[in-house]
Amino acid sequence: MHPRIVKLLLALVLCTGSLFPAVAQTPAGPAGSTADQLAKLQTQVAAAQSGADNAWMLVSSALVLMMTGPGLALFYGGLVRKKNVLATMMQSFAMMAIITVLWALVSYSLAFDSGTSFIGGLHHIFLRGVGLAPDADYSTTLPLQTFMVYQLMFAIITPALITGAFAERMKFSAMALFLILWSIFVYSPMAHMVWGKGGLLNASLGGRFPTLDFAGGTVVHVTSGVSALVCALYLGKRVGYPKEAMPPHSVVLSFIGACLLWVGWFGFNAGSALGSGPLATSAFVNTHFGAAGAALSWMLAEWIRSGKPSALGGISGAVAGLVAITPAAGFVQPMSAIVIGLVAGAFCYFMVIKVKNWFGYDDSLDAFGVHGAGGTLGAVLTGLFASSAINPIFKDAKGNPLPSGAVDGNWHQVLNQLVGIGLAWIISIVGTLILLKLVDLTVGLRVSRDQEVEGLDLTQHGEEGYDFAS
């Protein structure tokens, strides 16, 4: 017998004798009693692991919900003019309520039930069969309800991100109807293809084009960002844009919101490990490093161009880095995360400052420049920097790890990433155009000119964010 095994057995005997002397002094019973004790011990270990994973995932779910309200609500709310602050924040808050009910009725089933390569089935409508036992295809330690509610938080924030593109000019009723339809016909198919059973792009469950998307680079950021661009183009510019100055009414609110987003993003990315093990640690570290790298590169680019690094630039860069590292968080080394952040900060700054001005579209809060562009870049760089040393997601028939990304020698993965990105762009453009036209023909999309000038707080909600007379 190997000396290490002997030492381990002796240590176990000594521990048993010191911790449970009565048991240690009891004469050995039938062989079956030992087997029963081992089985009981294994059950206890499994329960402990399940408890630890479940605790982390419930915390992560709360963190991701915090990203929408108050994080995104404050971030977007501070960026608009004060006459639209409540209306803008209400759009994020409304998604917390509307998408939750929609998720329970049908969207969860469409995203995560077994179905075709493109969309899930209807076996889980009204949350049928979504109980407290695990679904081994997604996690062996988590109750399926925990997995369901965690994924719900992603489904909430994704349409909320789009609202940044049409801020200050869309009807509340139109926003609600459009984003309900968008969640069903754009988000659910994309989530199923990347993360669902039998999905065309699912890398962990044998999809035809395995796309590495750890926490939503394509599912969340590309879809929302590209759809945001389509919305901005379809609705047209705000009254007075770009001749009239429209600065943020409170960078302080946006600053607080961005910091809440940064903290909440640990649940977004590290929670996507679906457990409390080393992979969660890796995603946690990479998330932080990516955000820091992008904040620095955005501020540096701004400093070089205008002579001063702004607070708004710093927080915008941090969000851009968080977006870009999202698909890569559970696949790359920490230094790769910093590189991804550095590239993303400068790239998104260029998209916001230069590209938007070249083409003249009014993406009010730069949803496309940060989320669409940053998500696309991050998905490509994931295929480049993914390492099997962090996450051996691809294995041969014998279970041996295969290269993950180009740095490992798997250059073909970059092509798979491009397929996933291309599908996300196509579905987002086509789906958003059709849904916008449908909503426009039924309830109308845009408020009147007079309502826009007066502000959406009063015209859509009958209240104001600030009452300076009281």
C-alpha positions as CSV (number, residue, x, y, z in Angstrom):
1,M,0.0,0.0,0.0
2,H,1.2,3.5,-0.8
3,P,2.8,5.3,2.2
4,R,0.5,8.3,1.7
5,I,-2.6,6.1,1.8
6,V,-1.3,4.5,5.0
7,K,-0.7,7.9,6.6
8,L,-4.2,9.1,5.6
9,L,-5.9,6.0,7.1
10,L,-3.9,6.4,10.4
11,A,-5.0,10.1,10.5
12,L,-8.6,9.1,10.0
13,V,-8.4,6.5,12.7
14,L,-6.8,9.0,15.2
15,C,-9.4,11.7,14.3
16,T,-12.3,9.2,14.8
17,G,-10.9,8.1,18.1
18,S,-10.4,11.7,19.4
19,L,-13.7,13.1,18.1
20,F,-15.9,10.0,18.7
21,P,-14.2,7.9,21.4
22,A,-17.4,5.9,22.1
23,V,-17.6,4.8,18.5
24,A,-13.9,4.1,18.3
25,Q,-14.0,1.8,21.3
26,T,-17.1,-0.1,20.1
27,P,-16.2,-3.5,18.6
28,A,-16.6,-3.7,14.9
29,G,-20.0,-4.7,13.8
30,P,-21.1,-6.4,10.6
31,A,-19.6,-5.3,7.4
32,G,-23.0,-3.8,6.5
33,S,-22.8,-1.2,9.3
34,T,-19.5,0.2,7.9
35,A,-21.1,0.5,4.5
36,D,-24.1,2.3,6.0
37,Q,-21.8,4.7,7.8
38,L,-20.0,5.4,4.6
39,A,-23.2,5.9,2.7
40,K,-24.5,8.3,5.5
41,L,-21.2,10.2,5.4
42,Q,-21.5,10.6,1.6
43,T,-25.0,11.8,1.9
44,Q,-23.9,14.4,4.5
45,V,-21.0,15.6,2.3
46,A,-23.4,15.9,-0.7
47,A,-25.9,17.8,1.4
48,A,-23.1,20.2,2.6
49,Q,-22.0,20.8,-1.0
50,S,-25.5,21.4,-2.1
51,G,-26.1,23.8,0.8
52,A,-23.0,25.8,0.0
53,D,-23.8,26.0,-3.7
54,N,-27.4,26.9,-3.0
55,A,-26.4,29.7,-0.6
56,W,-24.0,31.2,-3.1
57,M,-26.6,31.1,-5.9
58,L,-29.3,32.7,-3.9
59,V,-26.9,35.5,-2.9
60,S,-25.9,35.8,-6.6
61,S,-29.5,36.0,-7.6
62,A,-30.0,38.9,-5.2
63,L,-26.8,40.6,-6.6
64,V,-28.0,40.3,-10.1
65,L,-31.4,41.8,-9.2
66,M,-29.6,44.6,-7.5
67,M,-27.9,45.4,-10.9
68,T,-31.3,46.3,-12.3
69,G,-32.7,48.1,-9.3
70,P,-31.1,50.1,-8.0
71,G,-27.9,49.8,-10.1
72,L,-29.1,50.3,-13.7
73,A,-32.0,52.5,-12.6
74,L,-29.6,54.9,-10.9
75,F,-27.0,54.7,-13.7
76,Y,-29.5,55.4,-16.4
77,G,-31.6,57.8,-14.3
78,G,-28.6,60.1,-13.6
79,L,-27.7,60.3,-17.3
80,V,-31.0,61.8,-18.5
81,R,-32.4,65.2,-18.0
82,K,-34.2,65.8,-14.7
83,K,-37.6,65.9,-16.3
84,N,-37.2,62.3,-17.3
85,V,-35.5,60.8,-14.3
86,L,-38.5,58.9,-12.8
87,A,-39.7,57.7,-16.2
88,T,-36.3,56.3,-16.9
89,M,-35.9,54.6,-13.6
90,M,-39.5,53.3,-13.9
91,Q,-38.6,51.4,-17.1
92,S,-36.0,49.4,-15.2
93,F,-38.3,48.9,-12.2
94,A,-41.2,47.8,-14.5
95,M,-39.0,45.0,-15.9
96,M,-38.5,43.6,-12.4
97,A,-42.2,43.1,-12.1
98,I,-43.3,42.4,-15.7
99,I,-40.5,39.9,-16.7
100,T,-40.9,38.0,-13.4
101,V,-44.5,37.2,-14.2
102,L,-43.8,36.5,-17.9
103,W,-40.9,34.2,-16.8
104,A,-43.2,32.1,-14.7
105,L,-45.9,31.9,-17.3
106,V,-43.9,30.9,-20.4
107,S,-40.4,32.4,-20.9
108,Y,-38.5,30.1,-18.6
109,S,-39.9,27.1,-20.4
110,L,-39.0,28.6,-23.8
111,A,-35.5,29.2,-22.7
112,F,-34.6,26.1,-20.7
113,D,-37.0,23.3,-21.5
114,S,-36.0,20.7,-24.0
115,G,-37.1,21.6,-27.5
116,T,-35.5,22.3,-30.8
117,S,-32.1,23.7,-31.5
118,F,-33.5,27.2,-31.5
119,I,-36.3,27.3,-28.9
120,G,-37.4,25.3,-25.8
121,G,-40.6,23.5,-25.4
122,L,-43.7,24.2,-23.2
123,H,-43.4,21.5,-20.6
124,H,-42.5,24.1,-17.9
125,I,-45.2,26.7,-18.6
126,F,-46.6,28.0,-15.3
127,L,-43.4,26.5,-13.8
128,R,-44.7,23.0,-14.0
129,G,-42.1,20.5,-12.9
130,V,-39.8,23.3,-11.6
131,G,-39.4,22.1,-8.1
132,L,-36.8,21.7,-5.4
133,A,-35.0,18.7,-6.9
134,P,-32.0,19.4,-9.2
135,D,-32.0,19.0,-13.0
136,A,-28.7,17.3,-13.6
137,D,-28.4,18.8,-17.1
138,Y,-27.9,22.2,-15.5
139,S,-26.7,21.4,-12.0
140,T,-26.4,18.3,-9.8
141,T,-26.4,20.4,-6.5
142,L,-28.9,23.2,-7.0
143,P,-32.7,23.0,-6.7
144,L,-34.2,23.6,-10.1
145,Q,-36.1,26.6,-8.6
146,T,-32.8,28.2,-7.6
147,F,-31.5,27.8,-11.2
148,M,-34.8,29.2,-12.5
149,V,-34.8,32.3,-10.3
150,Y,-31.1,33.0,-11.0
151,Q,-31.8,32.9,-14.7
152,L,-34.8,35.1,-14.2
153,M,-32.5,37.9,-13.0
154,F,-30.7,37.8,-16.3
155,A,-34.0,37.9,-18.2
156,I,-35.0,41.0,-16.2
157,I,-31.8,43.1,-16.8
158,T,-31.4,42.3,-20.4
159,P,-34.5,44.2,-21.8
160,A,-33.9,46.9,-19.2
161,L,-30.5,47.6,-20.9
162,I,-32.3,48.4,-24.1
163,T,-34.2,51.3,-22.5
164,G,-31.0,53.4,-22.6
165,A,-31.3,53.7,-26.3
166,F,-34.8,55.2,-26.5
167,A,-34.7,57.1,-23.2
168,E,-36.7,60.3,-23.1
169,R,-38.9,59.6,-26.0
170,M,-40.9,56.3,-25.9
171,K,-44.3,55.8,-24.4
172,F,-44.4,53.8,-21.2
173,S,-47.2,51.6,-22.6
174,A,-45.2,51.0,-25.8
175,M,-42.1,50.2,-23.8
176,A,-43.9,47.6,-21.8
177,L,-45.5,45.9,-24.8
178,F,-42.4,46.0,-26.9
179,L,-40.1,44.5,-24.2
180,I,-42.6,41.8,-23.3
181,L,-42.6,40.7,-27.0
182,W,-38.9,41.1,-27.2
183,S,-38.3,38.9,-24.2
184,I,-40.4,36.1,-25.7
185,F,-39.2,36.3,-29.3
186,V,-35.6,37.5,-29.0
187,Y,-34.2,36.8,-25.5
188,S,-35.8,33.3,-25.0
189,P,-34.5,31.8,-28.3
190,M,-31.0,33.2,-27.7
191,A,-30.9,32.0,-24.1
192,H,-32.0,28.5,-25.3
193,M,-29.5,28.3,-28.1
194,V,-26.6,29.2,-25.8
195,W,-27.5,27.7,-22.4
196,G,-30.6,25.5,-22.9
197,K,-30.8,21.7,-23.5
198,G,-30.2,20.9,-27.1
199,G,-29.3,24.5,-28.0
200,L,-27.5,25.1,-31.2
201,L,-24.7,27.1,-29.6
202,N,-24.6,25.3,-26.2
203,A,-20.9,24.5,-25.5
204,S,-21.5,22.3,-22.4
205,L,-24.3,20.2,-23.8
206,G,-23.0,19.4,-27.2
207,G,-24.4,22.2,-29.4
208,R,-23.6,22.2,-33.2
209,F,-21.6,25.4,-32.9
210,P,-20.3,25.5,-29.3
211,T,-20.1,29.1,-28.3
212,L,-18.3,30.0,-25.1
213,D,-20.5,32.5,-23.3
214,F,-20.0,32.1,-19.6
215,A,-22.4,34.7,-18.3
216,G,-24.2,36.4,-21.2
217,G,-21.9,38.2,-23.7
218,T,-24.1,37.1,-26.6
219,V,-27.3,36.3,-24.7
220,V,-27.5,39.5,-22.7
221,H,-25.2,42.2,-24.1
222,V,-25.1,41.6,-27.8
223,T,-28.8,41.1,-28.1
224,S,-29.7,44.1,-25.9
225,G,-27.0,46.3,-27.4
226,V,-27.9,45.6,-31.1
227,S,-31.6,45.8,-30.4
228,A,-30.9,49.2,-28.7
229,L,-29.2,50.5,-31.9
230,V,-32.2,49.3,-34.0
231,C,-34.6,51.1,-31.5
232,A,-32.5,54.3,-31.7
233,L,-32.6,54.3,-35.5
234,Y,-36.3,53.4,-35.8
235,L,-37.5,56.1,-33.3
236,G,-35.2,58.8,-34.5
237,K,-33.5,61.5,-32.6
238,R,-34.8,63.3,-29.5
239,V,-36.3,66.8,-30.1
240,G,-33.3,69.2,-30.3
241,Y,-30.6,66.5,-30.6
242,P,-27.7,67.1,-31.4
243,K,-27.9,70.9,-31.5
244,E,-29.4,71.3,-28.0
245,A,-27.1,70.3,-25.1
246,M,-28.5,67.4,-23.1
247,P,-26.0,66.7,-20.3
248,P,-26.7,64.2,-17.5
249,H,-28.7,65.9,-14.8
250,S,-26.9,64.0,-12.0
251,V,-23.6,62.2,-12.5
252,V,-23.7,61.5,-8.8
253,L,-26.7,59.2,-9.3
254,S,-25.0,57.5,-12.2
255,F,-21.8,57.1,-10.2
256,I,-23.6,55.3,-7.4
257,G,-25.5,53.2,-9.9
258,A,-22.3,52.2,-11.7
259,C,-20.6,51.1,-8.4
260,L,-23.7,49.0,-7.6
261,L,-23.4,47.5,-11.1
262,W,-19.8,46.6,-10.4
263,V,-20.6,44.9,-7.1
264,G,-23.7,43.2,-8.5
265,W,-21.7,41.9,-11.5
266,F,-19.9,39.4,-9.2
267,G,-23.2,37.6,-8.9
268,F,-23.7,38.0,-12.6
269,N,-20.4,36.4,-13.5
270,A,-19.2,34.4,-10.5
271,G,-22.7,33.1,-10.0
272,S,-22.7,31.7,-13.5
273,A,-20.4,29.0,-12.2
274,L,-23.6,27.6,-10.7
275,G,-21.7,26.6,-7.6
276,S,-19.3,27.9,-4.9
277,G,-16.2,26.2,-6.1
278,P,-12.9,27.3,-7.7
279,L,-14.6,28.3,-11.0
280,A,-16.6,30.9,-9.1
281,T,-13.4,32.3,-7.7
282,S,-11.9,32.5,-11.2
283,A,-14.9,34.3,-12.6
284,F,-15.0,36.6,-9.6
285,V,-11.4,37.6,-10.0
286,N,-11.6,38.1,-13.7
287,T,-14.7,40.2,-13.4
288,H,-12.9,42.6,-11.1
289,F,-9.7,42.8,-13.2
290,G,-11.6,43.3,-16.4
291,A,-13.6,46.2,-15.0
292,A,-10.5,47.9,-13.6
293,G,-8.6,47.5,-16.8
294,A,-11.4,49.1,-18.9
295,A,-12.0,51.9,-16.5
296,L,-8.3,52.8,-16.7
297,S,-8.1,52.6,-20.5
298,W,-11.3,54.7,-21.1
299,M,-10.0,57.4,-18.7
300,L,-6.6,57.3,-20.4
301,A,-8.1,57.7,-23.8
302,E,-10.3,60.6,-22.6
303,W,-7.3,62.2,-20.9
304,I,-5.3,62.0,-24.1
305,R,-8.1,63.4,-26.2
306,S,-9.5,66.1,-24.0
307,G,-6.9,66.7,-21.3
308,K,-9.0,65.6,-18.4
309,P,-10.3,62.2,-17.2
310,S,-14.0,62.5,-16.2
311,A,-16.0,60.7,-13.6
312,L,-18.5,59.8,-16.2
313,G,-15.8,58.4,-18.4
314,G,-14.4,56.3,-15.6
315,I,-17.7,54.7,-14.7
316,S,-18.6,54.2,-18.4
317,G,-15.3,52.4,-18.9
318,A,-15.9,50.2,-15.9
319,V,-19.3,49.1,-17.2
320,A,-17.7,48.5,-20.7
321,G,-15.1,46.2,-19.0
322,L,-17.8,44.3,-17.1
323,V,-19.6,43.8,-20.3
324,A,-16.6,42.5,-22.2
325,I,-15.4,40.2,-19.5
326,T,-18.8,38.6,-19.1
327,P,-18.6,35.9,-21.8
328,A,-14.9,35.2,-20.8
329,A,-15.2,35.3,-17.0
330,G,-15.1,31.6,-16.4
331,F,-12.7,30.7,-19.2
332,V,-9.6,32.9,-19.0
333,Q,-6.6,33.6,-16.8
334,P,-6.5,36.8,-14.7
335,M,-3.9,38.6,-16.9
336,S,-6.1,37.8,-20.0
337,A,-9.0,39.5,-18.1
338,I,-6.9,42.6,-17.7
339,V,-6.0,42.7,-21.4
340,I,-9.7,42.2,-22.3
341,G,-10.6,45.1,-20.1
342,L,-7.9,47.4,-21.5
343,V,-9.0,46.7,-25.0
344,A,-12.7,47.0,-24.3
345,G,-12.4,50.4,-22.5
346,A,-10.6,52.0,-25.4
347,F,-12.8,50.3,-28.0
348,C,-16.1,51.3,-26.4
349,Y,-14.8,54.9,-25.9
350,F,-14.1,55.0,-29.6
351,M,-17.6,53.7,-30.4
352,V,-19.3,56.2,-28.2
353,I,-17.2,59.3,-29.1
354,K,-16.4,58.7,-32.7
355,V,-18.6,56.1,-34.4
356,K,-21.9,57.5,-33.0
357,N,-21.0,61.0,-34.2
358,W,-20.0,59.7,-37.6
359,F,-23.3,58.0,-38.2
360,G,-25.4,60.5,-36.2
361,Y,-27.8,58.1,-34.5
362,D,-29.2,59.1,-31.1
363,D,-28.4,56.2,-28.8
364,S,-29.4,58.3,-25.7
365,L,-27.4,56.5,-23.1
366,D,-24.9,54.6,-25.3
367,A,-26.5,51.2,-24.9
368,F,-25.1,50.0,-28.2
369,G,-21.7,51.7,-27.8
370,V,-21.1,49.9,-24.5
371,H,-23.2,46.7,-24.5
372,G,-23.5,45.9,-28.2
373,A,-19.9,46.8,-29.1
374,G,-18.4,45.6,-25.8
375,G,-20.4,42.3,-25.8
376,T,-19.3,41.6,-29.4
377,L,-15.7,42.3,-28.7
378,G,-15.8,40.3,-25.5
379,A,-17.3,37.3,-27.3
380,V,-14.5,37.3,-29.9
381,L,-11.7,37.7,-27.3
382,T,-13.2,34.8,-25.3
383,G,-12.5,32.6,-28.2
384,L,-9.0,33.9,-28.3
385,F,-8.0,33.7,-24.6
386,A,-10.1,30.8,-23.3
387,S,-7.9,28.3,-21.4
388,S,-8.6,24.7,-20.6
389,A,-6.5,25.2,-17.4
390,I,-9.3,27.3,-16.1
391,N,-12.3,25.5,-17.5
392,P,-11.8,22.3,-19.5
393,I,-15.2,22.5,-21.1
394,F,-14.2,20.5,-24.2
395,K,-13.1,16.8,-23.7
396,D,-12.3,13.8,-25.8
397,A,-14.0,10.5,-25.7
398,K,-11.9,9.4,-22.8
399,G,-12.6,12.5,-20.8
400,N,-9.3,14.2,-21.4
401,P,-9.3,18.0,-21.7
402,L,-9.1,19.5,-25.1
403,P,-7.9,23.0,-26.0
404,S,-10.5,25.7,-25.3
405,G,-9.4,28.8,-27.2
406,A,-6.9,30.0,-29.7
407,V,-4.2,30.5,-27.0
408,D,-4.6,26.8,-26.3
409,G,-4.3,25.9,-30.0
410,N,-8.0,25.7,-30.8
411,W,-8.3,28.5,-33.4
412,H,-11.5,27.0,-34.6
413,Q,-13.2,28.3,-31.5
414,V,-12.9,31.8,-32.8
415,L,-15.0,30.7,-35.8
416,N,-17.6,29.3,-33.4
417,Q,-17.7,32.5,-31.5
418,L,-18.3,34.4,-34.7
419,V,-21.2,32.1,-35.6
420,G,-22.8,32.8,-32.2
421,I,-22.2,36.5,-32.5
422,G,-23.7,36.5,-36.0
423,L,-26.8,34.7,-34.9
424,A,-27.3,37.1,-32.0
425,W,-27.0,40.1,-34.4
426,I,-29.4,38.7,-36.9
427,I,-32.0,37.6,-34.4
428,S,-31.8,41.0,-32.6
429,I,-32.0,43.1,-35.8
430,V,-34.8,41.2,-37.5
431,G,-36.8,40.5,-34.3
432,T,-36.5,44.1,-33.0
433,L,-37.6,45.6,-36.4
434,I,-40.6,43.4,-36.6
435,L,-41.7,44.0,-33.0
436,L,-41.2,47.7,-33.2
437,K,-43.3,47.9,-36.3
438,L,-46.0,45.8,-34.7
439,V,-46.1,48.0,-31.5
440,D,-46.0,51.2,-33.6
441,L,-49.0,50.1,-35.6
442,T,-51.0,49.1,-32.5
443,V,-50.3,51.5,-29.6
444,G,-47.7,53.8,-31.2
445,L,-44.1,54.1,-30.0
446,R,-43.2,57.7,-29.4
447,V,-44.7,60.4,-27.2
448,S,-45.8,63.6,-28.9
449,R,-43.4,66.5,-29.4
450,D,-45.2,68.5,-26.7
451,Q,-45.0,65.6,-24.3
452,E,-41.3,65.0,-25.0
453,V,-40.6,68.7,-24.4
454,E,-42.6,68.7,-21.1
455,G,-40.9,65.5,-20.0
456,L,-41.9,61.9,-19.5
457,D,-42.1,62.1,-15.7
458,L,-45.2,64.3,-15.9
459,T,-46.7,63.1,-19.2
460,Q,-46.3,59.4,-18.5
461,H,-46.5,59.1,-14.7
462,G,-48.0,62.4,-13.5
463,E,-45.2,63.1,-11.0
464,E,-41.8,64.7,-10.8
465,G,-38.5,63.4,-9.5
466,Y,-37.6,66.6,-7.7
467,D,-39.9,69.2,-6.1
468,F,-37.7,72.1,-5.3
469,A,-40.7,74.3,-4.2
470,S,-41.4,72.1,-1.1
